[in-house]
Structure formats: structure tokens, C-alpha cells
Amino acid sequence: MNQLPNYLPSPSTDRWEELKPIIEQLYLKEKKKLADVVRILKNAHGFDAVDHQYKHHFKKWQWKKNIPKSKKDKIAEQLESRARAGKAGTSIALQGRTVELHKIRRHMKMKARAESGAMVLKKPSGIESVVAGHVDISVATPSATSPQNAPSPTGLFLKEKAAIDRAHLFAQGQHDKLLMSMNGEERRVMLEWLYQYWFFCFKTAKNWGKGPPAWTEKLLDFARYHPHSRRSLPGTPQDPMPQSEAQPGDYPTPTSFCRWFIHVRPDWPDYQEIPDEEVSRDSTGQDPDDESTWLPWPNDWQEPPLPIRLRDALEHNDFSSISSTILPVAIPQIAKAAQRSPDELLLESLGFSIMARNLAQVESIIQQLRRKNIDFTWLYPLHMTTSYLDGYKTCCDIFGTLLSWVGSQKLSEMFVNELGHTVLDNLMISILKSHSSVMPVVVDDTLKDTARFAGEEIDICGRWDADSPCVRHLLTKGNPSTPFSWKHKFCHTSIQTICHCIIQMHHKTPSRLMRTASGLYGRRCFDCGMKLQLQPLHSLVMTAYHLASSGCQDEDLFGMLACLLCFISCGLDPRKTASVSFALFMQTIPSEIACAHEELTPAELAEKISTYSVSNSWSAQVQSGWAVFCGVLRLCEDIHVEPERDGDDVTMEDYQDSSRHIIGNHDLGNELLHLHLRSHNLVPCFRTRKDLATLWASVQAELLTYRRLDDSMDWISQYFSMDELRHQLDQGEPLSVKYAEQDLLQPHCICGSFNCYPLATLSDATEPDIANLDIWERATYGVILDD
């Protein structure tokens, strides 16, 4: 404490306390300068003290004209909280003294300006908890409001501040927290705008390079598809509440017949690229609802590139039917953040290009990311691709392209996503999502609050897309989940796409990744706490069970047999055990009861399911298919033997003697059929039972030759019979279908592959004349991509 000069007498303590109310009135309430307070007290009250004596007592009395920043922050938080609650005008007292609102507004504006200047787009982040210390602040609603209930300056600013804060949440990808900060009407408007932005980005990415040069509000036709109630939308946070399925007839429905993709080789004699129409700068004749009228763009229409188009859309909002002035989020701040975040925009463009299945854009953006050394593993692009599979336009091409561009280390980092699901798990989810009534919680109990699977707005069989009228009408009814009535059995188009992705993965990833434990159907033993985690083949068994129990009409499990043989051909060991509590997995006992888990092979798990009473309610087709699935799985386990040597040790004798690996009636001499001879040792059960290799070859031929073209046709061709296979298994006979019996198969390797790798085309596998796929309006042809 400062000492007073000896020549200046110090006023007594009683005198200071006596004059304290007067000093407070002058200094704190009337805001007079200290020099004026000293002069007034001396002249009017004979109180002779100097400024540092006043400052000493101000400190003693804890008087401050200026409010500390920390307290201003707390006051601002309370003001914002009251504004969100809809409370009107506000008075503030700090330690019993009224605080001037204009000072708090100035503080909040300065802080908001600084935060907005630093705002950038970020990948989704977790919500952090902040515990605030105690501050003696009182915030209350005055008894009288402003004239005619007009919004106060503070109220207007708080509304603007809330919009800016929400822009931060949008930029950080925290959409759930963003929606939680809003009231019901604000949330409805925001959900609609989020959907419109998602739809614009999807439509732009999907059709980049052709058709209309810019997708505006008018072209996107939002007025026609105005929602009555939209609670959850593609690309937006999930609505945790279950939603009832809209009634048939309330909306247009998709066709029941698949479309399909046909892989061909560049030298295929019947394949010829159809030249593009003459490039035109006139977009007036292009009907946005009729792709047949669309023309390819001139080169200069590709500028600005896709990421900049997405950014500009945020700035201009010309894609939306909702004015930016009524949005409960500050669009200008989002646009500025996007402008400062070119790398994040590039990543977002990759995500939309994957969802839209635009292969050319995926390749282009990955090249840019690699040049800039930008990590995109956190996007989990392989999981995203398998959530948006398209067996009509791209099949496995985007998946294979991503595998080719990503190195082994990055593949390891992105093979298991944040939910603990492997890429193979996502393929199993795709089967159930597209061909059953199974809900997300069935495959993973952490998804109990999730009403729909990712990617439901896109059909793997090419029957609907996110921009199809049937999907858009469905969303207007407030139901984002695909109606079960739209789905059909696990069909050839879908089977081919799933199997091709598995084969591509086997071909382009380290083999250890294929053996990664599954993250689906997980349970934990209540008694000992052990995590009961399945292996990939066990997960396949559980997926087959749920497809059998909750699949569509006419389901026969041919697709699950195909996936099983595909897994075996890729080297998965059918003898690998997993800790399983059958009662827990089948949910026949509460999880609180101690479970007796045991080590089971996939075949043992399947056989336990066969004794489960629910299987008796299955159709005859499903029961036959399940018997074949279980029988082939048991056969693979029983005849599996250890590889003779490491599969990577391929000698010259292997190449010279490759003809011993040929199955078929053709004399090919020393022609090399299969350069990847390591696969011979990876499929020991095929080596032991050649009929299994031929069965896998027959499955591939079936997928390459046959589709159900109308309701009068069977789902499987005359050359493949699940009932015959069941009879052969029951009698212990070699397995055979008509593709082999009628000599329709081309020579194939002991691993079941034809004279190609990794994917077979029609002419590689069988006689093209038996195929029925050349329906031009339903088929897409694509050249097999080089590695």
C-alpha cells in the first residue's frame, strides 16, 4: 500500500465511510472523472484527499469502472442463454451495480468479429465440455419492455450473434449440436436448407461435365417437392425417433426390375465407344428431368472447378428456395470460412463425388489431394463408397480406383472406421440395407438411436437415386427410410457388385486386412466382461441368418452362397474360431444374465442357428438356401488344410507347370492361365475339392450371364439350382450345376478364377450366347480399369 506524504494529513476512516455514498454516486453512477470527484468533494464537503488516496479506497471497496473480460464473457453467456429461451429485455447487475448493456454489446461484437475472422471449415469434431467458475452476476427481465414491444438493440445483436455462433458449428461439421441450439421452427427451416444444400452438392457432383451448367433453385425444383414434415434427411444428422412407413400410393414407386453394369475389356470386339454429341454452349434445350437431352460441357464450363462451385453456392444461396435472411445461421460467415478453407472444400468435393458415383471427378480430386499431400483417411472413403454402391453405373470401379490410389499404410488406417466397422462389415450392411427390413441396431447396438442406414437414398440395383422423383416425394412425407415394399431379394446385380468389391480388396490390399475382426453383431459377456467379437466369416453367417429371417419375398440365399465362395476364394480360413454366446447373439436371454460363451467356427455357429426355432418359419426357398450355405461352409472347414508354403514364393516351375491348375476339358498345353499363383495356396479347400472351385466358377458365370427381365422369370437361371446342390450335399455327392455338366464353363484355375485377374468378363467365363443381359436401356458397359 502506498504511504501518504508526512506533510499531508490523512482523512480519518470514519470520514471516508461517511462520504462513500456520495463518492459512489459521482464516480460509479454519474461516471465522473477522478479529478472532478476530488474537486467536488473538496469544494462541497471540505474533504481534502488526493487521487492515490481515492484509488486506495476504490481498491479496498472493490470498485471498478471497467468490467473484467472474464466477467463480460459470463454476462454475454447469460444474455445469449436468455435470448435462446425467448426472454425479452434484460437488466444486468454486477455485484449489485447496474451494468450498461452497450458495453457488453461492444465486447460481444469485438469478440464475434475476431472469431469470424478466424473461422475455417473443419472436419467433424467432438463436443467439448466446459465447466465455468462462479461469477456474482444477476440477469433479470425488467417489468417494462421497450415501446410497442420493439426488439431492443441488445436483442437484435443477440439474434445476430446466435446466427454467427451457429455458423461456427456448421463450419466445424457439428450439425447435431447446431440443430440442438435451435427451437422447433428454426430447426425445421435449418433442416430444409441443409437438405437443399446437400441435394445441390449431390446433383452438381453427379452431373459434373454434362447437362445444365448450374443447378439453380428453379432447376432443382424444390417448390414441387416442398416437405410437409421433414425430420431427417440424407447427409444431415439422423432423427433418433422411429418413423412410420408412408402408405403405398402416397408417392410414386420405383420399378421392381434391376439395371446392371457389364465389365468388358478394351479389345472386346463388340465394344465400341459411342462418341459424345457435339459440344454445345446452348443449355436452353436441355430438360433437367431428361438426361437424354443433356450435352457435354465445353471446357470452359468446367471453370470454376467443383470445390469453388460448392463454396460459391454458400455465398449466393441461389440453389435454395429459403432466403438467407430468414435462416437461423449466418451464411456470409460460412461462405467466408469456406473461402479460407480450400483443402476442406476439396475433401468435401471428394465426399460428394463418391456419393454421386462420379468416377472421373473422384479420380481428378484424388490426384489434387495427392499433389497437395492432403490426408483424406479421416473421411473413410472406402466405407463411404460401400455405403453408396451402384451396381448399375459404376459397380466396383470407384472402390477399385480408391484402393489403387491409397497406399498400404493408409489402407490400414482407414480399414476400420470410427464405429469399429471394417470395410467388409460395410459390405454386409449394404446387403441387409438393400434387401431386408433389418434396422441399424440389429447389426450394431450402438446404433439404437439411428433410424436409417447411410446411403438408403441410393439403390445398389439402380432402381432409384437421391434425385429420383420417388425418393424426393418420399422425403416430402417426412420419411427418409426406404420402404420395405420397394426392396427385392438379394439379386444378381447386387451380388456381383458386392463380390467384385471383395475381389478388388483381396487383389489390392494386404491379406491381413481381410482377416481383421468384424465390428458387427458385437456383444460383451456380462459375467466376465469379455468382448465377444466375430471374425469375418462369422459375420457373414449372421448376415445370412438375418437375410433369411427378414429378407424379401423370393429370397433364396444364392447371394450369400456367392459371398461365401468369394470369401473362401480370397483366402479366409473357415476354421478360424470366435468367442460366441449363441444365446446373446440370438437375443434369447437378457444381457444381464451371465452368458456361457464358447469358441465356435463359422460352420458351428451356422449349425447352432439351424437348430433355432425361428428357422422353421422360413420359406422352403430360404430353408433350401440355408442348407446349401451351411453345407458348403461345413465342407470348406472339413477339407481345409494348411498351405504347403508361403503364397508369395512363386518359382519358375510353378509357371512352367501351371497347366496342372487348369480345370476343364480344353487342352491348353503350357498356356499360363493365372499369373497370381499365390492364390493356389490361399485356397487349400479348393485345391482339395475341385468341385468347390468349379462351383465358384459357376457362380461367376451365373452373375455374368443372367438377369430377371420380367415377373414371369425366375431369379436364377436354368443352369444353376440351389435345390440340386442341397440334394448333392445331403447325398454326399460332388457338387455340380449345369454350367459344368453341360460344358458351358471356360477353363478355370484351381482357385476358381478364369483366364483373367482379378475380374472375369462374360467371354472369360462362359458362352456369350447364353446371356440375356444385352438390354441397352437397362445395361451400362464399362471397360475394366487398369491398376
Secondary structure, DSSP 8 states (H G I E B T S, - for coil): -----TTS----HHHHHHHHHHHHIIIIIS---HHHHHHHHHHHH-----HHHHHHHHHHHT--SS--HHHHHHHHHHHHHHHHTT----EEEETTEE--HHHHHHHHHHHHHHHHHH------------------EEEE--SS-SGGG---HHHHHHHHHHHHHHHHHHHTT-HHHHHHTS-HHHHHHHHHHHHHHHHHHHHHHHTTTBS-SS--HHHHTTTTT--S-----TTS----S------TTSS----SS--EEEEE-TT-TT----------S--TT--TT-GGG--B--GGGG-S-HHHHHHHHHHH-TT-SS-GGG-SS-HHHHHHHHHT-HHHHHHHHHHHHHHTT-HHHHHHHHHHHHHTT---GGG-HHHHHHHS-BTTTTBTHHHHHHHHHS-HHHHHHHSB-TTS-BHHHHHHHHHHHHHB---HHHH-GGGTT--S-TTTTS-TTSS--TTSHHHHHHHHTT--S--GGG---S-HHHHHHHHHHHHHHHHHS-HHHHT----SS-EE-TTT--EE---HHHHHHHHHHHHHHHB-TT--SHHHHHHHHHHHHTT--TT--EEE-HHHHTT-S-TTS----EEE-HHHHHHHHHTSGGGGGS-HHHHHHHHHHHHHHHHHHHH----SS-TT---HHHHHTGGGGEESS---TT----S-THHHHH-HHHHH-HHHHHHHHHHHHHHHH----STTS-SS-TT--HHHHHHHHHHT-----HHHHTT-B--EETTS--SSSS---HHHHB-GGG-----TTTEEEEE----
